[in-house]
Amino acid sequence: MGGITRAAIAGVAAFLLTGATGAVAADGPVVPLSSLAPDTVQLLPGDQAADVYGVGGGKAFDGLEKFDMSAHEGPNGDFGHVSVTYYNPLGAVIVSYSVDVTCVNIQNLGFGTTYDRGVIRGTIKRITPVPNLLERQVGDVVDFGIKDGGNPSSTTPVDDFYAPSSEGDPTFSCKAFAYYPGFPVGNVTQGNVNIKGP
Protein backbone atom coordinates (compact mmCIF):
# COMPACT_ATOMS: atom_id res chain seq x y z
CA MET A 1 0.00 0.00 0.00
CA GLY A 2 1.43 3.38 -0.96
CA GLY A 3 2.21 6.19 1.47
CA ILE A 4 -0.60 8.38 0.11
CA THR A 5 -3.15 5.58 0.57
CA ARG A 6 -1.94 4.94 4.13
CA ALA A 7 -2.16 8.66 4.93
CA ALA A 8 -5.68 8.84 3.51
CA ILE A 9 -6.78 5.79 5.53
CA ALA A 10 -5.25 7.21 8.70
CA GLY A 11 -7.05 10.50 8.06
CA VAL A 12 -10.38 8.74 7.58
CA ALA A 13 -9.81 6.69 10.74
CA ALA A 14 -9.11 9.86 12.72
CA PHE A 15 -12.26 11.49 11.28
CA LEU A 16 -14.38 8.45 12.13
CA LEU A 17 -13.11 8.44 15.68
CA THR A 18 -13.42 12.15 16.37
CA GLY A 19 -16.50 12.96 14.29
CA ALA A 20 -18.20 16.30 14.14
CA THR A 21 -20.06 17.80 17.09
CA GLY A 22 -23.34 17.16 15.29
CA ALA A 23 -24.56 15.08 12.38
CA VAL A 24 -25.52 18.26 10.58
CA ALA A 25 -22.25 20.11 11.07
CA ALA A 26 -21.24 22.38 8.21
CA ASP A 27 -18.45 20.01 7.19
CA GLY A 28 -20.61 16.87 7.32
CA PRO A 29 -22.37 15.24 4.36
CA VAL A 30 -25.78 15.06 6.11
CA VAL A 31 -27.12 18.59 5.63
CA PRO A 32 -30.44 20.33 6.30
CA LEU A 33 -32.69 20.32 3.23
CA SER A 34 -33.15 24.06 3.77
CA SER A 35 -29.46 24.58 2.91
CA LEU A 36 -29.95 23.19 -0.62
CA ALA A 37 -31.68 24.98 -3.49
CA PRO A 38 -35.41 24.11 -3.39
CA ASP A 39 -35.39 22.65 -6.90
CA THR A 40 -32.40 20.31 -6.31
CA VAL A 41 -34.06 17.77 -3.99
CA GLN A 42 -36.97 15.55 -4.89
CA LEU A 43 -38.59 13.82 -1.93
CA LEU A 44 -41.03 10.95 -1.87
CA PRO A 45 -44.75 11.58 -1.31
CA GLY A 46 -45.82 11.01 2.29
CA ASP A 47 -48.10 8.10 1.37
CA GLN A 48 -45.39 6.07 -0.38
CA ALA A 49 -45.63 2.29 0.04
CA ALA A 50 -43.08 0.12 1.86
CA ASP A 51 -41.21 -0.82 -1.32
CA VAL A 52 -38.97 2.25 -0.96
CA TYR A 53 -35.73 1.26 0.72
CA GLY A 54 -31.98 1.39 1.19
CA VAL A 55 -30.33 -2.00 1.75
CA GLY A 56 -26.82 -3.35 1.52
CA GLY A 57 -23.68 -4.43 3.23
CA GLY A 58 -19.96 -4.49 2.86
CA LYS A 59 -16.89 -2.51 3.79
CA ALA A 60 -16.13 1.18 3.46
CA PHE A 61 -12.91 3.19 3.62
CA ASP A 62 -10.75 0.23 2.57
CA GLY A 63 -12.07 -1.99 5.35
CA LEU A 64 -11.94 0.48 8.25
CA GLU A 65 -15.72 0.27 8.47
CA LYS A 66 -17.99 -2.78 8.01
CA PHE A 67 -21.74 -2.32 7.63
CA ASP A 68 -25.02 -4.16 7.15
CA MET A 69 -28.31 -2.32 6.66
CA SER A 70 -31.94 -2.73 5.73
CA ALA A 71 -33.94 0.51 5.99
CA HIS A 72 -37.49 0.87 4.62
CA GLU A 73 -40.01 3.69 4.28
CA GLY A 74 -43.49 2.45 5.03
CA PRO A 75 -47.05 3.80 5.24
CA ASN A 76 -47.19 2.68 8.89
CA GLY A 77 -43.77 4.06 9.81
CA ASP A 78 -40.16 3.53 8.83
CA PHE A 79 -38.32 0.43 10.01
CA GLY A 80 -35.19 -1.69 9.69
CA HIS A 81 -31.73 -2.13 11.16
CA VAL A 82 -28.16 -0.94 10.68
CA SER A 83 -25.02 -2.57 12.08
CA VAL A 84 -21.61 -0.91 11.97
CA THR A 85 -18.15 -2.00 13.10
CA TYR A 86 -15.12 0.31 13.03
CA TYR A 87 -11.59 -1.12 12.73
CA ASN A 88 -8.21 0.48 13.20
CA PRO A 89 -5.64 0.24 10.36
CA LEU A 90 -4.22 -2.95 11.95
CA GLY A 91 -7.63 -4.70 11.79
CA ALA A 92 -8.57 -4.58 15.49
CA VAL A 93 -12.19 -3.70 16.36
CA ILE A 94 -12.59 -0.19 17.77
CA VAL A 95 -16.34 -0.24 18.35
CA SER A 96 -19.33 -2.20 17.04
CA TYR A 97 -22.99 -1.26 17.35
CA SER A 98 -26.49 -2.13 16.10
CA VAL A 99 -29.30 0.35 15.46
CA ASP A 100 -33.08 0.03 15.23
CA VAL A 101 -34.14 2.27 12.31
CA THR A 102 -36.74 4.92 13.19
CA CYS A 103 -36.62 7.23 10.14
CA VAL A 104 -35.73 6.81 6.45
CA ASN A 105 -35.56 9.58 3.84
CA ILE A 106 -34.83 8.32 0.31
CA GLN A 107 -34.22 11.22 -2.08
CA ASN A 108 -33.05 12.41 -5.47
CA LEU A 109 -30.72 15.41 -5.48
CA GLY A 110 -32.12 16.58 -8.80
CA PHE A 111 -29.16 15.99 -11.11
CA GLY A 112 -31.14 13.98 -13.64
CA THR A 113 -30.68 10.73 -11.77
CA THR A 114 -33.06 8.36 -10.04
CA TYR A 115 -33.69 8.25 -6.30
CA ASP A 116 -30.16 7.41 -5.27
CA ARG A 117 -29.43 8.96 -1.87
CA GLY A 118 -30.82 8.69 1.60
CA VAL A 119 -30.63 9.60 5.26
CA ILE A 120 -31.29 6.89 7.83
CA ARG A 121 -31.80 7.54 11.54
CA GLY A 122 -31.93 5.04 14.34
CA THR A 123 -31.45 4.36 18.02
CA ILE A 124 -28.49 2.29 19.24
CA LYS A 125 -29.81 -0.93 20.75
CA ARG A 126 -26.47 -2.71 21.31
CA ILE A 127 -22.87 -1.47 21.45
CA THR A 128 -19.51 -2.88 22.47
CA PRO A 129 -17.21 -2.03 24.16
CA VAL A 130 -18.66 0.26 26.81
CA PRO A 131 -17.18 2.79 27.29
CA ASN A 132 -15.82 3.30 23.78
CA LEU A 133 -13.81 5.84 21.78
CA LEU A 134 -16.96 7.13 20.04
CA GLU A 135 -18.53 7.93 23.42
CA ARG A 136 -21.76 6.30 22.23
CA GLN A 137 -24.09 4.18 24.34
CA VAL A 138 -27.38 2.30 24.13
CA GLY A 139 -30.22 4.76 23.47
CA ASP A 140 -28.17 7.30 21.48
CA VAL A 141 -29.67 8.50 18.19
CA VAL A 142 -27.40 8.37 15.12
CA ASP A 143 -27.79 9.38 11.46
CA PHE A 144 -26.35 7.63 8.39
CA GLY A 145 -25.93 8.79 4.80
CA ILE A 146 -26.16 6.37 1.86
CA LYS A 147 -25.65 6.66 -1.90
CA ASP A 148 -26.34 4.12 -4.65
CA GLY A 149 -23.99 4.96 -7.50
CA GLY A 150 -24.84 1.90 -9.60
CA ASN A 151 -23.32 -1.54 -9.90
CA PRO A 152 -20.09 -2.06 -7.95
CA SER A 153 -16.83 -1.91 -9.86
CA SER A 154 -13.55 -3.58 -9.03
CA THR A 155 -11.62 -0.45 -9.94
CA THR A 156 -13.66 2.52 -8.69
CA PRO A 157 -16.09 2.51 -5.74
CA VAL A 158 -19.50 3.97 -6.64
CA ASP A 159 -21.59 3.65 -3.46
CA ASP A 160 -21.44 5.48 -0.12
CA PHE A 161 -22.15 4.39 3.42
CA TYR A 162 -21.44 7.21 5.84
CA ALA A 163 -21.72 6.35 9.54
CA PRO A 164 -20.80 9.47 11.48
CA SER A 165 -19.49 9.05 14.97
CA SER A 166 -21.56 12.03 16.10
CA GLU A 167 -25.06 11.88 17.50
CA GLY A 168 -28.09 12.68 15.34
CA ASP A 169 -30.46 15.49 16.32
CA PRO A 170 -33.68 13.81 17.53
CA THR A 171 -35.55 17.15 17.66
CA PHE A 172 -35.87 17.12 13.85
CA SER A 173 -37.11 14.30 11.63
CA CYS A 174 -34.55 12.78 9.27
CA LYS A 175 -36.98 13.88 6.52
CA ALA A 176 -35.58 17.40 7.06
CA PHE A 177 -32.07 16.35 5.95
CA ALA A 178 -30.34 15.29 2.74
CA TYR A 179 -27.23 13.22 2.23
CA TYR A 180 -24.89 15.39 0.17
CA PRO A 181 -21.45 13.80 0.02
CA GLY A 182 -18.38 15.73 -0.98
CA PHE A 183 -16.58 12.64 -2.24
CA PRO A 184 -15.98 12.44 -6.02
CA VAL A 185 -16.34 8.65 -5.85
CA GLY A 186 -17.94 6.28 -3.39
CA ASN A 187 -16.39 5.01 -0.18
CA VAL A 188 -17.81 1.45 -0.27
CA THR A 189 -14.74 -0.52 -1.32
CA GLN A 190 -16.36 -3.96 -0.99
CA GLY A 191 -20.08 -4.78 -1.16
CA ASN A 192 -23.04 -2.81 -2.41
CA VAL A 193 -25.68 -0.23 -1.46
CA ASN A 194 -29.02 -0.65 -3.24
CA ILE A 195 -31.66 2.09 -3.11
CA LYS A 196 -35.16 1.75 -4.54
CA GLY A 197 -37.37 4.78 -5.01
CA PRO A 198 -40.93 4.97 -6.29
Backbone as CSV, one residue per row, in Angstrom:
resi,resn,N_x,N_y,N_z,CA_x,CA_y,CA_z,C_x,C_y,C_z
1,MET,0.843,-1.176,0.000,0.000,0.000,0.000,0.883,1.231,0.000
2,GLY,0.602,2.200,-0.850,1.430,3.381,-0.957,1.278,4.316,0.221
3,GLY,2.233,5.226,0.369,2.212,6.191,1.468,1.003,7.095,1.426
4,ILE,0.575,7.515,0.222,-0.602,8.384,0.107,-1.842,7.640,0.568
5,THR,-1.993,6.372,0.165,-3.148,5.583,0.573,-3.167,5.404,2.081
6,ARG,-2.008,5.101,2.669,-1.944,4.944,4.127,-2.316,6.239,4.832
7,ALA,-1.842,7.366,4.325,-2.158,8.662,4.931,-3.646,8.942,4.838
8,ALA,-4.245,8.616,3.685,-5.682,8.839,3.515,-6.478,7.964,4.477
9,ILE,-6.082,6.692,4.612,-6.781,5.794,5.532,-6.633,6.274,6.964
10,ALA,-5.453,6.705,7.342,-5.248,7.212,8.701,-6.098,8.445,8.947
11,GLY,-6.215,9.312,7.933,-7.052,10.503,8.064,-8.521,10.149,8.240
12,VAL,-8.988,9.182,7.463,-10.381,8.736,7.577,-10.610,8.120,8.948
13,ALA,-9.669,7.310,9.417,-9.814,6.688,10.743,-9.899,7.762,11.818
14,ALA,-9.069,8.785,11.724,-9.113,9.863,12.715,-10.451,10.584,12.655
15,PHE,-10.967,10.829,11.430,-12.256,11.493,11.278,-13.373,10.645,11.871
16,LEU,-13.343,9.328,11.603,-14.375,8.448,12.127,-14.366,8.433,13.650
17,LEU,-13.198,8.512,14.228,-13.107,8.441,15.683,-13.458,9.755,16.352
18,THR,-13.136,10.875,15.728,-13.423,12.147,16.374,-14.787,12.674,15.992
19,GLY,-15.177,12.529,14.728,-16.497,12.962,14.293,-16.685,14.460,14.440
20,ALA,-17.827,14.907,13.976,-18.197,16.302,14.140,-19.025,16.411,15.413
21,THR,-19.284,17.637,15.868,-20.060,17.804,17.088,-21.539,17.589,16.844
22,GLY,-21.954,17.451,15.613,-23.338,17.158,15.293,-23.419,16.566,13.916
23,ALA,-24.441,15.750,13.669,-24.556,15.084,12.383,-24.837,16.071,11.268
24,VAL,-25.224,17.272,11.606,-25.516,18.259,10.577,-24.501,19.398,10.608
25,ALA,-23.305,19.096,11.060,-22.251,20.108,11.075,-21.967,20.575,9.656
26,ALA,-21.470,21.785,9.527,-21.237,22.375,8.211,-20.306,21.537,7.359
27,ASP,-19.383,20.800,7.978,-18.449,20.012,7.191,-18.905,18.568,7.013
28,GLY,-20.098,18.228,7.454,-20.609,16.867,7.320,-21.450,16.712,6.078
29,PRO,-21.602,15.468,5.575,-22.371,15.244,4.362,-23.880,15.131,4.584
30,VAL,-24.348,15.050,5.836,-25.785,15.060,6.105,-26.140,16.497,6.432
31,VAL,-26.859,17.158,5.508,-27.115,18.590,5.627,-28.613,18.862,5.672
32,PRO,-29.024,19.981,6.306,-30.440,20.333,6.298,-30.926,20.567,4.870
33,LEU,-32.127,20.092,4.566,-32.687,20.319,3.229,-32.780,21.803,2.930
34,SER,-33.017,22.620,3.964,-33.153,24.057,3.765,-31.875,24.694,3.248
35,SER,-30.711,24.012,3.386,-29.458,24.580,2.911,-29.232,24.323,1.422
36,LEU,-30.063,23.480,0.809,-29.948,23.191,-0.618,-30.981,23.999,-1.386
37,ALA,-30.717,24.272,-2.657,-31.677,24.980,-3.491,-32.967,24.172,-3.557
38,PRO,-34.136,24.827,-3.447,-35.406,24.108,-3.386,-35.652,23.167,-4.560
39,ASP,-35.121,23.483,-5.737,-35.385,22.648,-6.903,-34.352,21.539,-7.094
40,THR,-33.426,21.340,-6.138,-32.402,20.309,-6.314,-32.726,19.010,-5.596
41,VAL,-33.752,18.984,-4.739,-34.063,17.773,-3.989,-35.489,17.351,-4.268
42,GLN,-35.655,16.106,-4.653,-36.970,15.554,-4.892,-37.227,14.502,-3.822
43,LEU,-38.259,14.733,-3.012,-38.589,13.817,-1.933,-39.749,12.930,-2.337
44,LEU,-39.928,11.861,-1.604,-41.029,10.953,-1.873,-42.317,11.497,-1.291
45,PRO,-43.481,11.184,-1.911,-44.746,11.577,-1.314,-44.922,10.887,0.032
46,GLY,-45.654,11.530,0.948,-45.823,11.008,2.285,-46.566,9.691,2.362
47,ASP,-47.319,9.340,1.333,-48.105,8.103,1.372,-47.427,6.976,0.603
48,GLN,-46.113,7.075,0.397,-45.388,6.069,-0.377,-45.458,4.706,0.296
49,ALA,-45.545,3.658,-0.490,-45.632,2.294,0.035,-44.283,1.822,0.555
50,ALA,-44.280,0.632,1.190,-43.082,0.122,1.861,-42.047,-0.448,0.911
51,ASP,-42.212,-0.287,-0.410,-41.211,-0.819,-1.323,-40.121,0.207,-1.632
52,VAL,-40.039,1.262,-0.848,-38.965,2.246,-0.959,-37.957,1.931,0.129
53,TYR,-36.689,1.732,-0.275,-35.732,1.262,0.721,-34.296,1.584,0.347
54,GLY,-33.424,1.404,1.351,-31.980,1.385,1.187,-31.468,0.148,1.902
55,VAL,-30.841,-0.747,1.168,-30.327,-1.996,1.747,-28.891,-2.204,1.271
56,GLY,-28.161,-3.037,1.979,-26.815,-3.354,1.521,-25.910,-3.780,2.647
57,GLY,-24.681,-4.022,2.263,-23.680,-4.429,3.229,-22.324,-4.463,2.568
58,GLY,-21.308,-4.431,3.385,-19.957,-4.495,2.857,-18.983,-3.760,3.732
59,LYS,-17.944,-3.232,3.093,-16.893,-2.506,3.794,-16.679,-1.158,3.127
60,ALA,-16.401,-0.168,3.959,-16.127,1.183,3.464,-14.744,1.614,3.934
61,PHE,-14.221,2.622,3.261,-12.912,3.187,3.618,-11.849,2.100,3.708
62,ASP,-11.766,1.285,2.658,-10.748,0.230,2.565,-10.737,-0.710,3.767
63,GLY,-11.936,-1.015,4.277,-12.067,-1.988,5.351,-12.034,-1.424,6.753
64,LEU,-11.928,-0.109,6.913,-11.936,0.483,8.252,-13.338,0.499,8.852
65,GLU,-14.330,0.258,8.017,-15.717,0.270,8.472,-16.456,-0.878,7.781
66,LYS,-17.173,-1.691,8.550,-17.988,-2.777,8.008,-19.439,-2.452,8.351
67,PHE,-20.352,-2.677,7.382,-21.743,-2.315,7.631,-22.705,-3.345,7.051
68,ASP,-23.905,-3.341,7.610,-25.021,-4.161,7.152,-26.277,-3.343,7.437
69,MET,-27.133,-3.157,6.428,-28.314,-2.323,6.663,-29.503,-2.802,5.851
70,SER,-30.665,-2.516,6.397,-31.942,-2.734,5.730,-32.884,-1.684,6.285
71,ALA,-33.148,-0.629,5.515,-33.942,0.506,5.987,-35.073,0.769,4.993
72,HIS,-36.314,0.799,5.482,-37.493,0.873,4.622,-38.419,2.010,5.043
73,GLU,-38.947,2.724,4.041,-40.009,3.695,4.278,-41.325,2.946,4.146
74,GLY,-42.222,3.156,5.085,-43.492,2.451,5.030,-44.660,3.330,5.407
75,PRO,-45.868,2.998,4.930,-47.050,3.805,5.238,-47.397,3.783,6.725
76,ASN,-46.928,2.779,7.451,-47.192,2.681,8.887,-45.953,3.011,9.715
77,GLY,-45.002,3.693,9.115,-43.774,4.060,9.810,-42.556,3.431,9.171
78,ASP,-41.417,4.037,9.378,-40.160,3.533,8.828,-39.582,2.482,9.772
79,PHE,-38.815,1.541,9.196,-38.317,0.434,10.007,-37.063,-0.153,9.389
80,GLY,-36.375,-0.997,10.173,-35.194,-1.690,9.686,-34.105,-1.738,10.731
81,HIS,-32.879,-2.038,10.272,-31.725,-2.131,11.161,-30.471,-1.683,10.428
82,VAL,-29.495,-1.248,11.197,-28.157,-0.944,10.682,-27.159,-1.468,11.706
83,SER,-26.118,-2.136,11.229,-25.018,-2.573,12.083,-23.725,-2.021,11.512
84,VAL,-22.866,-1.522,12.390,-21.607,-0.913,11.972,-20.489,-1.378,12.902
85,THR,-19.347,-1.699,12.316,-18.150,-2.005,13.098,-17.002,-1.181,12.532
86,TYR,-16.298,-0.463,13.417,-15.123,0.314,13.034,-13.873,-0.482,13.394
87,TYR,-12.876,-0.448,12.512,-11.589,-1.125,12.730,-10.475,-0.107,12.667
88,ASN,-9.385,-0.369,13.370,-8.209,0.477,13.205,-7.409,-0.047,12.010
89,PRO,-6.389,0.676,11.544,-5.638,0.238,10.361,-4.959,-1.125,10.501
90,LEU,-4.817,-1.626,11.735,-4.224,-2.947,11.947,-5.275,-4.059,11.978
91,GLY,-6.558,-3.714,11.848,-7.629,-4.701,11.787,-8.307,-5.010,13.106
92,ALA,-7.932,-4.343,14.191,-8.573,-4.576,15.487,-9.876,-3.778,15.575
93,VAL,-10.902,-4.361,16.206,-12.192,-3.696,16.361,-12.060,-2.528,17.333
94,ILE,-12.557,-1.366,16.908,-12.587,-0.185,17.765,-13.913,-0.131,18.510
95,VAL,-15.000,-0.236,17.765,-16.341,-0.243,18.353,-17.296,-0.892,17.350
96,SER,-18.318,-1.557,17.871,-19.329,-2.205,17.039,-20.691,-1.923,17.653
97,TYR,-21.663,-1.537,16.814,-22.994,-1.265,17.354,-24.086,-1.623,16.353
98,SER,-25.300,-1.829,16.895,-26.494,-2.126,16.100,-27.553,-1.081,16.404
99,VAL,-28.319,-0.728,15.374,-29.300,0.352,15.463,-30.661,-0.145,14.985
100,ASP,-31.716,0.209,15.711,-33.082,0.033,15.231,-33.452,1.287,14.445
101,VAL,-33.813,1.138,13.171,-34.140,2.271,12.306,-35.486,2.873,12.718
102,THR,-35.509,4.205,12.831,-36.735,4.920,13.189,-37.183,5.903,12.113
103,CYS,-36.283,6.241,11.165,-36.616,7.231,10.139,-35.769,6.970,8.897
104,VAL,-36.410,7.007,7.733,-35.732,6.806,6.448,-36.189,7.904,5.492
105,ASN,-35.244,8.521,4.804,-35.564,9.575,3.841,-34.795,9.313,2.547
106,ILE,-35.431,8.591,1.619,-34.834,8.317,0.307,-35.114,9.516,-0.582
107,GLN,-34.095,9.977,-1.331,-34.224,11.225,-2.075,-33.432,11.204,-3.381
108,ASN,-33.754,12.159,-4.228,-33.050,12.410,-5.473,-32.547,13.847,-5.384
109,LEU,-31.268,14.056,-5.602,-30.722,15.406,-5.483,-30.922,16.251,-6.733
110,GLY,-31.700,15.747,-7.685,-32.116,16.576,-8.803,-31.100,16.778,-9.900
111,PHE,-30.162,15.853,-10.058,-29.157,15.992,-11.108,-29.470,15.077,-12.282
112,GLY,-30.748,14.822,-12.522,-31.142,13.981,-13.641,-31.004,12.498,-13.363
113,THR,-30.835,12.133,-12.121,-30.678,10.732,-11.765,-31.936,10.219,-11.080
114,THR,-31.938,8.942,-10.765,-33.056,8.364,-10.040,-32.892,8.640,-8.549
115,TYR,-33.831,8.143,-7.759,-33.694,8.246,-6.298,-32.485,7.434,-5.895
116,ASP,-31.426,8.104,-5.468,-30.157,7.406,-5.268,-29.440,7.763,-3.982
117,ARG,-30.057,8.550,-3.124,-29.428,8.963,-1.867,-30.423,8.773,-0.734
118,GLY,-29.909,8.795,0.473,-30.824,8.690,1.597,-30.172,9.029,2.921
119,VAL,-31.023,9.386,3.873,-30.630,9.597,5.256,-31.405,8.586,6.088
120,ILE,-30.683,7.886,6.946,-31.291,6.894,7.833,-30.989,7.312,9.266
121,ARG,-31.995,7.238,10.119,-31.801,7.543,11.543,-32.244,6.351,12.362
122,GLY,-31.545,6.133,13.460,-31.933,5.043,14.341,-31.405,5.234,15.745
123,THR,-31.837,4.339,16.620,-31.446,4.360,18.022,-30.559,3.155,18.307
124,ILE,-29.419,3.391,18.932,-28.493,2.295,19.245,-29.153,1.349,20.242
125,LYS,-29.214,0.068,19.854,-29.805,-0.934,20.754,-28.744,-1.825,21.400
126,ARG,-27.555,-1.881,20.776,-26.471,-2.712,21.308,-25.149,-2.097,20.859
127,ILE,-24.174,-2.030,21.792,-22.871,-1.470,21.455,-21.801,-2.120,22.327
128,THR,-20.633,-2.322,21.724,-19.507,-2.877,22.468,-18.220,-2.287,21.922
129,PRO,-17.227,-1.985,22.700,-17.207,-2.034,24.162,-17.893,-0.820,24.763
130,VAL,-18.129,-0.864,26.051,-18.657,0.265,26.809,-17.750,0.451,28.003
131,PRO,-17.158,1.620,28.173,-17.183,2.789,27.293,-16.364,2.543,26.030
132,ASN,-16.520,3.457,25.048,-15.822,3.304,23.775,-15.294,4.656,23.303
133,LEU,-14.433,4.620,22.292,-13.810,5.840,21.776,-14.807,6.796,21.124
134,LEU,-15.954,6.270,20.654,-16.962,7.130,20.041,-17.835,7.823,21.079
135,GLU,-17.719,7.398,22.330,-18.529,7.932,23.420,-20.019,7.756,23.135
136,ARG,-20.371,6.652,22.517,-21.763,6.302,22.231,-22.205,5.238,23.214
137,GLN,-23.528,5.182,23.442,-24.087,4.184,24.342,-25.486,3.796,23.870
138,VAL,-26.029,2.743,24.454,-27.380,2.298,24.127,-28.348,3.461,24.356
139,GLY,-29.244,3.678,23.387,-30.224,4.758,23.466,-29.849,5.997,22.688
140,ASP,-28.574,6.150,22.282,-28.170,7.301,21.476,-28.806,7.226,20.094
141,VAL,-29.117,8.386,19.542,-29.671,8.498,18.194,-28.540,8.843,17.235
142,VAL,-28.444,8.115,16.106,-27.399,8.366,15.118,-28.005,8.437,13.723
143,ASP,-27.378,9.222,12.855,-27.786,9.384,11.463,-26.757,8.737,10.549
144,PHE,-27.220,8.222,9.410,-26.345,7.630,8.391,-26.694,8.248,7.049
145,GLY,-25.706,8.366,6.172,-25.932,8.793,4.802,-25.579,7.653,3.864
146,ILE,-26.419,7.433,2.836,-26.155,6.374,1.863,-26.302,6.913,0.451
147,LYS,-25.553,6.299,-0.478,-25.653,6.657,-1.897,-25.523,5.388,-2.719
148,ASP,-26.398,5.223,-3.704,-26.344,4.116,-4.653,-25.841,4.681,-5.974
149,GLY,-24.584,4.425,-6.279,-23.986,4.958,-7.497,-24.028,3.999,-8.671
150,GLY,-24.766,2.883,-8.532,-24.844,1.902,-9.604,-24.200,0.598,-9.201
151,ASN,-23.927,-0.237,-10.185,-23.322,-1.536,-9.902,-21.875,-1.366,-9.443
152,PRO,-21.466,-2.170,-8.446,-20.091,-2.057,-7.949,-19.071,-2.341,-9.052
153,SER,-17.923,-1.724,-8.916,-16.830,-1.912,-9.864,-15.595,-2.337,-9.092
154,SER,-14.775,-3.147,-9.706,-13.555,-3.583,-9.028,-12.490,-2.492,-9.018
155,THR,-12.655,-1.476,-9.853,-11.620,-0.446,-9.938,-11.999,0.846,-9.227
156,THR,-13.249,1.253,-9.292,-13.662,2.522,-8.695,-14.923,2.329,-7.866
157,PRO,-14.881,2.611,-6.564,-16.092,2.513,-5.740,-17.146,3.511,-6.208
158,VAL,-18.415,3.107,-6.171,-19.497,3.974,-6.640,-20.529,4.271,-5.569
159,ASP,-20.580,3.475,-4.505,-21.589,3.646,-3.458,-20.974,4.300,-2.223
160,ASP,-21.853,4.895,-1.394,-21.443,5.482,-0.120,-22.214,4.854,1.024
161,PHE,-21.523,4.664,2.123,-22.151,4.394,3.421,-21.398,5.256,4.408
162,TYR,-22.071,6.265,4.934,-21.438,7.213,5.840,-22.059,7.040,7.220
163,ALA,-21.267,6.567,8.161,-21.719,6.355,9.536,-20.967,7.323,10.433
164,PRO,-21.523,8.504,10.650,-20.800,9.469,11.480,-20.699,8.992,12.918
165,SER,-19.645,9.419,13.574,-19.489,9.053,14.967,-20.197,10.040,15.889
166,SER,-20.842,11.047,15.296,-21.562,12.033,16.097,-23.024,11.634,16.236
167,GLU,-23.667,12.203,17.225,-25.057,11.877,17.498,-25.982,12.663,16.573
168,GLY,-27.071,12.009,16.128,-28.090,12.681,15.338,-28.901,13.627,16.213
169,ASP,-29.636,14.527,15.593,-30.457,15.490,16.320,-31.895,14.990,16.349
170,PRO,-32.343,14.398,17.483,-33.676,13.813,17.533,-34.809,14.837,17.551
171,THR,-34.486,16.142,17.640,-35.549,17.147,17.663,-36.108,17.414,16.264
172,PHE,-35.393,16.962,15.221,-35.868,17.124,13.851,-35.952,15.755,13.189
173,SER,-36.971,15.541,12.382,-37.106,14.295,11.632,-35.968,14.185,10.618
174,CYS,-35.569,12.963,10.305,-34.551,12.779,9.265,-35.073,13.233,7.911
175,LYS,-36.384,13.410,7.784,-36.981,13.880,6.524,-36.581,15.324,6.237
176,ALA,-36.007,16.011,7.229,-35.576,17.398,7.058,-34.140,17.508,6.566
177,PHE,-33.470,16.343,6.322,-32.066,16.355,5.948,-31.839,15.603,4.642
178,ALA,-30.759,15.971,3.968,-30.344,15.290,2.739,-28.920,14.789,2.918
179,TYR,-28.604,13.692,2.252,-27.225,13.221,2.225,-26.570,13.840,1.005
180,TYR,-25.563,14.655,1.234,-24.894,15.389,0.167,-23.384,15.212,0.312
181,PRO,-22.867,14.088,-0.182,-21.448,13.796,0.022,-20.549,14.710,-0.786
182,GLY,-19.360,14.941,-0.259,-18.380,15.731,-0.983,-17.368,14.872,-1.703
183,PHE,-17.549,13.543,-1.621,-16.580,12.637,-2.240,-16.827,12.551,-3.744
184,PRO,-15.780,12.585,-4.574,-15.978,12.440,-6.016,-16.366,11.017,-6.399
185,VAL,-15.959,10.049,-5.608,-16.338,8.651,-5.850,-16.870,8.090,-4.547
186,GLY,-17.395,6.883,-4.587,-17.943,6.275,-3.388,-16.872,5.824,-2.412
187,ASN,-17.326,5.498,-1.189,-16.387,5.014,-0.180,-16.581,3.527,0.125
188,VAL,-17.580,2.883,-0.496,-17.806,1.450,-0.274,-16.833,0.691,-1.175
189,THR,-15.806,0.131,-0.563,-14.742,-0.519,-1.316,-14.976,-2.015,-1.494
190,GLN,-15.968,-2.564,-0.800,-16.364,-3.964,-0.986,-17.824,-4.068,-0.593
191,GLY,-18.647,-4.663,-1.444,-20.076,-4.784,-1.158,-20.903,-3.864,-2.038
192,ASN,-22.118,-3.562,-1.574,-23.045,-2.807,-2.409,-24.092,-2.098,-1.547
193,VAL,-24.527,-0.931,-2.009,-25.682,-0.225,-1.463,-26.721,-0.210,-2.573
194,ASN,-27.941,-0.611,-2.258,-29.018,-0.650,-3.242,-30.179,0.177,-2.714
195,ILE,-30.553,1.211,-3.487,-31.663,2.091,-3.114,-32.769,1.933,-4.136
196,LYS,-33.995,1.826,-3.651,-35.159,1.753,-4.542,-36.110,2.877,-4.186
197,GLY,-36.392,3.713,-5.165,-37.365,4.783,-5.011,-38.708,4.353,-5.582
198,PRO,-39.594,5.308,-5.787,-40.933,4.969,-6.293,-40.899,4.483,-7.738
